[in-house]
Amino acid sequence: MSETMELEDYLAAGGKLSTPLNAPPRYRGELMRLMASFVDSELAGSAGFADVINEAPGIKSRIAAARIVLEKADHAERVLEIMGEFGADTARYAVHQPWSARLDRHADLGQVRRGGDMRLSVFHYPLEGWTDAVVFNVLMGLATGVQLDELCRISFAPLAEIFRDIAPREKRHTELGIEGLELLATQSGEPEKIRASAAYWMPRVEATFGLAASKRFDIQKKFGLRHMPNEDLAGVWKQQAGAELQKIGIT
């Protein structure tokens, strides 16, 4: 117990671990949960965009969507390798999983996870057409960027390094979405579609940050797995999302 408490103090003070061998059980559990959520969300996000590639209005936008599909799957695979080092059954990801499965568009999930995997609740909602997919990509991409800023500082050093490699590519996905959104906003009838999609996705993306004053955050902070509270991260995201929408005249 003394060694465990000393390790917790070390992690809380900014210390890093480099191997699963000296990770205490509760730390392992929280880290595995965090990684599973990221992997499952990336796979579900990849599958969702695969379904809309052929709805893209041009070759450039199809290439952008295909790139997102490919790189999100690659990001999932890289984090899954770390999960394997902690004893996860990575083989179950090799068999067919219904990553493209979605629930009713107007289901009210909040932060609830469904379907037997750990994807964020927002990835249970279906995309409706190209404009809706672009709006979702921008709003969720910005949220992913905020969350990756946290993950890049995680106390398990090999995983933090992977997240630092992933972050620029995820940022580029968002930039591609912003480029597409700016183009759509100049086309007749599209601003109304963008406004409706933004109104739909904003609360669902915000829910991905979790509950305010979360007890789980306190535990994860103690282990150096989190640094900023959920409500603070959500606040950063809302400012960024509002600024991007305001640029194209959407309030």
C-alpha positions as CSV (number, residue, x, y, z in Angstrom):
1,M,0.0,0.0,0.0
2,S,2.9,2.4,0.8
3,E,4.5,1.8,-2.6
4,T,1.1,2.3,-4.3
5,M,0.5,5.6,-2.5
6,E,4.0,6.8,-3.3
7,L,3.4,6.0,-7.0
8,E,0.1,7.9,-7.0
9,D,1.9,10.9,-5.5
10,Y,4.6,10.6,-8.2
11,L,1.9,10.5,-11.0
12,A,-0.1,13.3,-9.5
13,A,3.1,15.4,-9.5
14,G,3.6,14.9,-13.2
15,G,5.6,11.7,-13.2
16,K,5.5,9.3,-16.1
17,L,5.3,5.5,-16.5
18,S,6.9,3.7,-19.4
19,T,5.8,0.1,-18.9
20,P,2.6,-1.7,-17.8
21,L,4.7,-3.7,-15.3
22,N,4.7,-1.1,-12.6
23,A,1.2,0.3,-13.2
24,P,-1.2,-0.3,-10.2
25,P,-4.5,-2.1,-10.9
26,R,-6.8,1.0,-10.7
27,Y,-4.4,2.9,-13.0
28,R,-4.5,0.1,-15.5
29,G,-8.3,0.0,-15.3
30,E,-8.7,3.7,-15.9
31,L,-6.1,3.8,-18.7
32,M,-7.7,0.8,-20.4
33,R,-11.1,2.4,-20.3
34,L,-9.7,5.6,-21.8
35,M,-7.9,3.8,-24.6
36,A,-11.0,1.6,-25.4
37,S,-13.1,4.7,-25.7
38,F,-10.7,6.3,-28.1
39,V,-10.2,3.1,-30.2
40,D,-13.9,2.4,-30.5
41,S,-14.8,6.0,-31.3
42,E,-12.1,6.2,-34.0
43,L,-13.4,2.9,-35.6
44,A,-17.0,4.1,-35.4
45,G,-16.0,7.5,-36.8
46,S,-14.1,5.8,-39.6
47,A,-17.1,3.6,-40.5
48,G,-19.5,6.5,-40.4
49,F,-17.5,8.5,-42.9
50,A,-17.0,5.5,-45.2
51,D,-20.8,5.5,-45.6
52,V,-20.8,9.1,-47.0
53,I,-17.8,9.1,-49.3
54,N,-20.0,8.6,-52.4
55,E,-22.2,11.5,-51.4
56,A,-19.2,13.9,-51.6
57,P,-19.8,16.5,-54.3
58,G,-16.4,16.3,-56.0
59,I,-13.2,14.3,-56.3
60,K,-11.3,16.5,-53.8
61,S,-14.0,16.1,-51.1
62,R,-14.1,12.3,-51.8
63,I,-10.4,12.1,-51.3
64,A,-10.7,14.1,-48.0
65,A,-13.4,11.8,-46.7
66,A,-11.4,8.7,-47.7
67,R,-8.3,10.1,-46.0
68,I,-10.3,10.5,-42.8
69,V,-11.6,7.0,-43.0
70,L,-8.1,5.6,-43.5
71,E,-6.3,7.6,-40.9
72,K,-8.9,7.2,-38.1
73,A,-8.7,3.4,-38.6
74,D,-4.9,3.7,-38.4
75,H,-5.1,5.8,-35.2
76,A,-7.3,3.1,-33.6
77,E,-4.8,0.4,-34.5
78,R,-1.9,2.3,-33.0
79,V,-3.6,2.8,-29.7
80,L,-4.9,-0.8,-29.8
81,E,-1.3,-2.0,-29.8
82,I,-0.8,-0.3,-26.4
83,M,-4.0,-2.0,-25.1
84,G,-2.5,-5.3,-26.1
85,E,0.6,-4.6,-23.9
86,F,-1.8,-4.2,-21.0
87,G,-3.4,-7.6,-21.8
88,A,-6.4,-6.6,-23.9
89,D,-7.8,-9.2,-26.3
90,T,-6.9,-7.3,-29.4
91,A,-8.1,-10.2,-31.6
92,R,-11.7,-9.3,-31.0
93,Y,-11.1,-6.1,-33.0
94,A,-10.0,-8.3,-36.0
95,V,-13.5,-9.9,-36.3
96,H,-16.5,-8.0,-37.7
97,Q,-17.8,-5.4,-35.3
98,P,-20.9,-3.3,-36.2
99,W,-18.9,0.0,-36.2
100,S,-21.2,1.5,-38.8
101,A,-24.3,0.7,-36.7
102,R,-26.3,3.7,-35.6
103,L,-29.4,4.3,-33.5
104,D,-32.4,6.5,-34.3
105,R,-31.4,10.1,-35.3
106,H,-33.5,11.6,-32.5
107,A,-32.6,9.2,-29.7
108,D,-31.6,11.0,-26.5
109,L,-28.5,9.2,-25.3
110,G,-26.7,12.0,-23.4
111,Q,-23.4,10.4,-22.3
112,V,-24.8,6.8,-22.3
113,R,-22.9,4.2,-24.3
114,R,-24.8,1.6,-26.2
115,G,-24.2,-1.5,-28.4
116,G,-21.6,-3.3,-26.3
117,D,-18.6,-1.1,-27.2
118,M,-17.0,2.0,-25.7
119,R,-17.5,4.5,-28.5
120,L,-18.6,8.0,-27.4
121,S,-22.4,8.4,-27.5
122,V,-22.2,10.9,-30.4
123,F,-21.0,8.0,-32.7
124,H,-24.3,6.2,-32.2
125,Y,-26.2,9.0,-34.2
126,P,-26.4,8.6,-38.0
127,L,-25.2,11.2,-40.5
128,E,-27.8,12.5,-43.0
129,G,-26.1,13.6,-46.2
130,W,-23.0,15.4,-47.1
131,T,-23.6,18.8,-45.4
132,D,-24.6,17.1,-42.2
133,A,-21.4,15.0,-42.4
134,V,-19.2,18.1,-42.9
135,V,-20.8,19.9,-40.0
136,F,-20.3,16.9,-37.8
137,N,-16.7,16.5,-38.9
138,V,-15.9,20.2,-37.9
139,L,-17.7,20.1,-34.6
140,M,-16.5,16.7,-33.5
141,G,-13.0,17.4,-35.0
142,L,-12.7,20.5,-32.8
143,A,-13.8,18.5,-29.8
144,T,-11.2,15.8,-30.6
145,G,-8.5,18.4,-30.8
146,V,-9.4,19.7,-27.4
147,Q,-9.4,16.2,-26.0
148,L,-6.1,15.3,-27.6
149,D,-4.5,18.3,-26.0
150,E,-5.3,16.4,-22.7
151,L,-4.3,13.0,-24.0
152,C,-0.9,14.3,-25.2
153,R,0.0,14.9,-21.6
154,I,-1.1,11.5,-20.3
155,S,1.2,9.9,-17.7
156,F,1.8,6.7,-19.7
157,A,4.6,7.9,-21.8
158,P,4.4,5.5,-24.8
159,L,0.7,6.4,-25.2
160,A,1.3,10.1,-24.9
161,E,3.9,9.8,-27.7
162,I,1.3,8.1,-30.0
163,F,-1.3,10.8,-29.3
164,R,1.3,13.5,-30.1
165,D,1.8,11.8,-33.5
166,I,-2.0,11.4,-34.0
167,A,-2.9,15.0,-33.1
168,P,-1.6,16.8,-36.3
169,R,-3.5,14.4,-38.5
170,E,-6.7,14.8,-36.5
171,K,-6.2,18.5,-36.8
172,R,-5.9,18.2,-40.6
173,H,-9.2,16.3,-40.7
174,T,-10.8,19.2,-39.0
175,E,-9.2,21.7,-41.4
176,L,-10.5,19.7,-44.3
177,G,-13.9,19.9,-42.8
178,I,-13.6,23.7,-42.3
179,E,-12.6,24.1,-45.9
180,G,-15.6,22.1,-47.0
181,L,-17.9,24.0,-44.7
182,E,-16.8,27.4,-46.0
183,L,-17.4,26.2,-49.5
184,L,-20.9,24.9,-48.7
185,A,-21.8,28.2,-46.9
186,T,-21.5,30.0,-50.3
187,Q,-24.0,27.8,-52.0
188,S,-27.7,28.5,-52.3
189,G,-29.8,26.8,-49.6
190,E,-26.8,25.4,-47.7
191,P,-26.5,27.9,-44.8
192,E,-30.0,26.8,-43.6
193,K,-28.9,23.2,-43.8
194,I,-25.6,24.0,-41.9
195,R,-27.6,25.9,-39.2
196,A,-30.0,23.0,-38.7
197,S,-27.1,20.5,-38.6
198,A,-25.1,22.6,-36.1
199,A,-28.2,22.9,-33.9
200,Y,-28.5,19.1,-34.0
201,W,-24.9,18.2,-33.3
202,M,-23.8,20.9,-30.8
203,P,-25.5,19.3,-27.7
204,R,-24.5,15.8,-28.8
205,V,-20.8,16.7,-29.3
206,E,-20.8,18.6,-26.0
207,A,-22.1,15.5,-24.2
208,T,-18.8,13.7,-25.2
209,F,-16.9,15.8,-22.6
210,G,-18.8,14.1,-19.8
211,L,-20.5,15.4,-16.7
212,A,-19.4,18.5,-14.9
213,A,-17.8,17.9,-11.5
214,S,-17.1,14.3,-12.4
215,K,-15.8,12.0,-9.7
216,R,-14.1,9.9,-12.4
217,F,-12.1,13.0,-13.4
218,D,-10.8,13.3,-9.8
219,I,-9.5,9.7,-10.0
220,Q,-7.9,10.2,-13.4
221,K,-6.3,13.4,-12.3
222,K,-4.7,11.6,-9.4
223,F,-3.1,9.2,-11.8
224,G,-2.0,11.9,-14.3
225,L,-4.4,10.7,-16.9
226,R,-6.4,14.0,-16.9
227,H,-5.6,17.6,-16.2
228,M,-8.5,19.9,-17.0
229,P,-12.1,19.2,-15.7
230,N,-14.8,18.2,-18.2
231,E,-16.6,21.5,-18.0
232,D,-13.4,23.5,-18.8
233,L,-12.7,21.3,-21.8
234,A,-16.3,21.7,-23.0
235,G,-15.9,25.5,-22.6
236,V,-12.8,25.7,-24.8
237,W,-14.6,23.6,-27.4
238,K,-17.7,25.8,-27.4
239,Q,-15.6,28.9,-28.0
240,Q,-13.8,27.3,-30.9
241,A,-17.0,25.9,-32.4
242,G,-18.8,29.2,-32.1
243,A,-15.9,31.0,-33.7
244,E,-15.8,28.7,-36.7
245,L,-19.6,28.9,-37.3
246,Q,-19.5,32.7,-36.9
247,K,-16.9,32.9,-39.6
248,I,-19.5,31.6,-42.1
249,G,-22.4,33.6,-40.6
250,I,-24.0,30.9,-38.5
251,T,-24.9,31.8,-35.0
